[in-house]
Amino acid sequence: MVRLTRRALVPTPLRRAVLGWFDARYISRADHRQDVKDALWEVRTLAREVTSLRAEVVELRAQVAGTRLDPARAGRWDDAHRLARETAVALEEVLRNEVLLWQAVDRSDAARGDAARGDAAREKRENTARGGATRENAAPGPADGPDADGPAAGGPALAGSAG
């Protein structure tokens, strides 16, 4: 390839602008050479590190190959594994029993609640049939206020309840 160069008189501001544009867009040869040298140095450094790591891997593989399993240690590991499994089974049984216990408590509370609701409904029906007042439609009186004596306040219990 033949390179033709021609010199021409170019005004200084235009020449500076063009050279500034080239400098901003392109790297100089010296900078490019330095970048290549730096990259080559990095490659050589990494090659040395890879070589040392390969040697270390060979050493570690040799150590692993020379290691034998100690029967006493293997026995302890087996015992620990067996105990962990037995503990997990026992804990699962405890949790299962706890769930059954709480289900029984909930059924007991529900049965007691149904009986109490049944007594209140029966009382309401009897009072309504007699034309009497029930708790819901009774006029508030002094016994219905916060100072009323009742089982919660330590006073006399309602009629028909045990206590």
Summary of the structure (lengths in Angstrom):
residues: 163
radius of gyration: 47.6
end to end distance: 117.9
largest distance: 127.3
contacts: 273
relative contact order: 0.03
helix: 71%
strand: 0%
